Amino acid sequence: MSAPTNTNPARGMRDFLPIEVRKREYVIEIIKEVYESYGFEPLETPAVENLETLTGKYGEEGNQLIYKILKRGEKLEQSASEKELSDLALRYDLTVPLARVVANHKNDLPRFFKRYQIQPVWRADRPARGRYR
């Protein structure tokens, strides 16, 4: 007989049941209303960024926070070095993507761009006791 399958989430992760999701969404909706009442605009950026956009922005410490996305299929087989294995990464904060958006859309945004952004980030660090990834 085989060992039972572990059905727990990965270490540092957790599930959010419907009641918890509804409570969080309720609070987030109130936060959004307050931001918008003061003239802030919503902004969303992709979870995946070009690796070169994220590296070097916070020094070596910031580079250690990055979850790199490995190339797939033929591109992976064609990669000659470890440096070429990855060209994409998950964002570890919302500041660098904001800077990228402003640089790319400076003519489309107001001079004083008041934005709010409520999105997940992924950090490749070890969470302290009692904290989640």
C-alpha positions in Angstrom: 0.0 0.0 0.0 1.4 3.4 -0.9 1.8 6.3 1.6 -1.1 8.7 1.8 -0.9 11.8 -0.4 -0.1 15.0 1.5 -3.1 17.3 0.9 -1.7 20.3 2.8 -0.7 23.4 0.9 3.0 24.0 0.3 4.9 25.3 3.4 4.2 28.9 4.0 1.0 28.9 1.9 -2.6 28.7 2.9 -6.1 28.3 1.4 -8.6 31.1 1.7 -12.1 29.7 2.2 -15.2 31.6 0.8 -16.0 33.4 4.1 -12.4 34.7 4.3 -12.4 35.8 0.7 -15.6 37.7 1.1 -14.4 39.5 4.2 -11.1 40.5 2.4 -13.0 41.6 -0.7 -15.4 43.7 1.5 -12.4 45.5 3.2 -10.6 46.0 -0.1 -13.7 47.5 -1.6 -13.9 50.1 1.2 -10.2 50.9 0.7 -10.7 51.4 -3.0 -13.7 53.7 -2.4 -11.6 55.8 0.0 -8.7 56.0 -2.5 -11.0 57.0 -5.3 -12.8 59.6 -3.2 -9.4 61.4 -3.0 -8.8 61.2 -6.8 -6.6 58.1 -7.0 -6.9 55.9 -10.1 -6.6 52.1 -10.1 -3.6 50.5 -11.9 -2.9 46.9 -12.6 0.4 45.5 -14.0 1.2 42.0 -15.1 2.4 39.5 -12.5 5.2 38.5 -14.9 7.9 41.1 -15.8 11.0 40.9 -18.0 13.8 39.7 -15.8 16.0 42.6 -16.8 13.3 45.1 -15.6 13.4 43.7 -12.1 17.2 43.0 -11.6 19.5 45.5 -10.1 16.8 47.9 -8.9 17.3 47.2 -5.2 20.9 45.8 -5.3 21.9 42.3 -4.6 19.2 42.0 -1.8 16.5 42.8 -4.3 17.8 40.3 -6.8 17.5 37.6 -4.1 13.8 38.2 -3.9 13.1 37.3 -7.5 11.3 34.1 -8.6 12.7 33.5 -12.0 10.6 31.7 -14.6 12.6 29.2 -16.6 12.3 29.0 -20.3 10.3 26.2 -21.7 10.6 23.6 -24.4 13.0 24.2 -27.3 14.1 27.6 -25.8 15.2 25.7 -22.6 17.2 23.2 -24.7 18.9 26.0 -26.7 20.0 27.9 -23.5 23.8 27.6 -23.3 24.3 29.0 -19.8 22.5 29.4 -16.5 22.2 33.1 -17.3 20.1 32.3 -20.4 17.7 29.9 -18.6 15.4 32.7 -17.6 14.2 35.9 -19.2 11.0 36.4 -17.1 10.2 36.7 -13.4 7.4 37.2 -11.0 7.2 40.8 -9.6 8.4 41.1 -6.0 6.9 44.6 -5.4 4.7 47.1 -7.2 7.2 50.0 -7.4 9.4 48.7 -10.3 6.3 47.9 -12.5 4.9 51.3 -11.7 8.2 52.9 -12.9 8.0 50.8 -16.1 4.4 51.9 -16.7 5.2 55.6 -16.2 8.2 55.4 -18.5 6.1 53.7 -21.2 3.0 55.8 -20.9 4.3 59.2 -19.7 2.3 61.0 -22.5 -0.9 59.2 -21.5 -0.8 59.8 -17.8 -1.4 63.0 -15.9 1.8 64.9 -14.7 0.9 64.0 -11.1 -0.4 60.4 -11.4 -2.2 59.4 -8.2 -2.7 55.7 -8.4 -3.6 52.8 -6.1 -2.6 49.2 -6.8 -3.8 46.2 -4.8 -2.2 43.1 -6.3 -0.2 40.1 -5.1 3.6 40.0 -5.2 6.0 37.1 -4.9 9.2 37.2 -2.9 11.7 34.4 -2.8 12.6 34.9 0.8 11.9 32.9 3.9 8.9 34.3 5.7 9.3 34.9 9.4 7.4 32.7 11.8 3.6 33.4 11.6 3.9 35.0 8.2 2.8 33.5 4.8 4.4 33.6 1.4 
